[in-house]
């Protein structure tokens, strides 16, 4: 948190978000790098509980911001780090990870099922088996991922009191399930709105038919850390709307955030207009720098056919989760389990913990 | 039990004492002394009790108590230059030990005297009766030598005499997060708790529990972390003087404690609070009392009445009814 203290390191200094008003009834939680919270907490608890020796190897599969956060934490705490990624990793990120001392292992071939993610998991298991005493944070199944968000809930409760609604994108389930679990201890009536994207299995779509253009939320595998019973509503947002909303967030509020923030903002702004008498908070997980040549480039958007002139006024309501590319849709999930809400046993594949 | 010398080491004289030396600090002088008096008001359990970051990267067991002006302890101490140290009632051994520690800390090793304690604080309800005995004693002994000790000193002597202590040494006008096992202040909340009306219930009839013998609760990681947002909302409640937020914090702490130290009527009490529109439910986390919280003033009178009837319906006996902003004169 900003203030008069000198922080022990930059992770402590920037782990918590800036809190800003977006509307009279909507607060934005703007993180530099939200995954610093789980990275810091998971490593600290692993050291405390003896799962990770001082100076021991940390290994994880990631091509995104969790890897960057882990690399920062590992560097500052003096742990070697191996990250297993796929060719989608962007070169500037890879250079930054390597500058922080991480070994980045790129998997070249997708697995027969579960795509690159399953292939990366296989390599990760090999790295862990080859290095006795190494530790894998397992952000998708480690309960210390959602538990790590208590300081964010503390900050929000102190700054805003009791909020009525929390809106955020869902990828590992950590931030939304963690923050909402803590806020509900204080405000059991809190509405939690999860933001997913089409062809993500998290809330009942299948990942068949090509990859997802909107990255950083959604998943092809079902993370155990997604507690479906946390969610009152689920939205599916497409790439074009999310990118447009990302730009609006920048143009209207000077908040330079990534497209997962845009997806959450799209839903939050709609919710705030629909519920003028309630107070909402929306999570913006990372900054826009990684997307300057894509989301923030009109020519790139036009070339990809992702340039919208205007946003739809609101989402289409689905009476049940189903496949489909409706631009922007939502379902009243009603805090049900996955099986209750979809009538099926589980997602495409259970992520192996 | 800590030695008195250690207490001196830990504390040191206050700024005021350094600036204007009190004769009490110099036992060789022909120091005046008199009959000393000390008084302490009780609490009605806690708003929150759990584990909190201690600032040095570690964590501490700590609590925020709910002041209760209905109950109090008074101590009277008559010093003697030599001879035995006697206490009435005779079973108040901790108070006697505290008197000895205080005499030593004030440089009166070897002095004796007679200590008398009067208290209407119910024993073992979790209202701080033990700390109140000890604290009123320490104040009375200090008063006998014309000294007023700082809260931080008082806390250390109380912990030395009791092993754990409540935060009664801090005036009700100053809400603090207090590490009861160390006797140290973790956080000054910067003001009083927002005022609330408390409808008290003893969940064990009129019995109590021996609070000092209870082992620490083995909180889960999620639960330990959950005390952070509780503290965040509590700070907001104090800053805005918002009783509704205070009620939410109290209920959250009650719910967590109920998982580990279940009070048998608590599920009904929590439901009742919701039904009658109470702000929340607080408990003595190491005791037997619980309280339904309401706004102060006439606005909540109807809800309090409905709660009272509902309690009778559940076969629970109301043990007290007070507002935390009640002036002390009104209850004497």
Interface residues (C-beta under 8 A of the other chain):
Chain A: X45 X143 X144 X146 X147 X148 X150 X151 X153 X154 X155 X156 X157 X158 X159 X160 X161 X162 X181 X182 X183 X185 X186 X187
Chain B: X221 X222 X225 X226 X228 X229 X230 X231 X232 X233 X235 X236 X240 X242 X244 X245 X248 X249 X252 X255 X256
